[in-house]
């Protein structure tokens, strides 16, 4: 079965109770069991209490495993809940390699929370394989990667990192939020776990929060993390599970258009005299282009760029755009622009001239016209 077909059909069996073609939202917090607490064995049985599992979440997990080619999936209340669940389950006294360019929440969690659990984060440049190997030689339980990365769109070689990590006994977990399962399947390239902020492209409409982990094998790690989710209450709410499941049905068509629009905008920005730098792996001049062309099917809907004129010019562009909305997050139908350094709080690591674009589903000519007037009129 092709990926588009899987995305439409996985976890979408008609409701056994009503025959409904669209999945029901099951809101129950408690599920009937036998007198000796044996679980109900009906068509959607096996559930006991919503915090542990529930039918709508199970349908979503079936779909997530199918679209990523995994053996099991766990859904979470947010991407950060998923990241916390896996990183906090690493052995005490272990080290985890974390990319220097990574989602800011991941960086702060690694820096502030992991040491409390006696887990040491080691920040590396994952695009430098020699640096990854050197860090692995000193021991690590897990290599966390994010490719393309947020916000600099850096691309690391998943297969090469998986090979090096496995040779030294570490697992590889890949944040696949930017690429989506449509463009990149890290498990097929050797990663052990894939993480998604389903808040972004999978939900796809900026109206639902969720996270996911998809596993290459159904083994003790899945059980350990499912147990953590159950006891820490990081479960996804039924309505959110339903919305994300609905988002997955149209993921392929949306991502294809996000990619087309981003390619057009990247071409425009790369040729614009007031653009000093652009990060987009689809450009032949981008340092990540070769690896991205090998491990991705297209280059995604995210771009970051720095205008000539530094921070003030970047902020002037944010003030002048009218179609792009100044807002955080990404992966929705509407185009967003963000000056990342301003939202990273204390100790921002993103260059203060960098703007991040989440390219939406508007007509690319309208988006380009908006950026053109903002660049031309930014007054520098
Ligand atoms: C948004 C995001 C996260 C965090 O997910 P939430 O759903 O906001 O908790 C993690 N990684 C990446 C790449 C993201 O963009």
Boltz pocket constraint, residues with backbone or C-beta under 6 A from the ligand:
constraints:
  - pocket:
      binder: B
      contacts: [[A, 78], [A, 79], [A, 80], [A, 81], [A, 103], [A, 105], [A, 146], [A, 150], [A, 175], [A, 177], [A, 178], [A, 196], [A, 197], [A, 198], [A, 199], [A, 200], [A, 209], [A, 210], [A, 211]]
      max_distance: 6.0
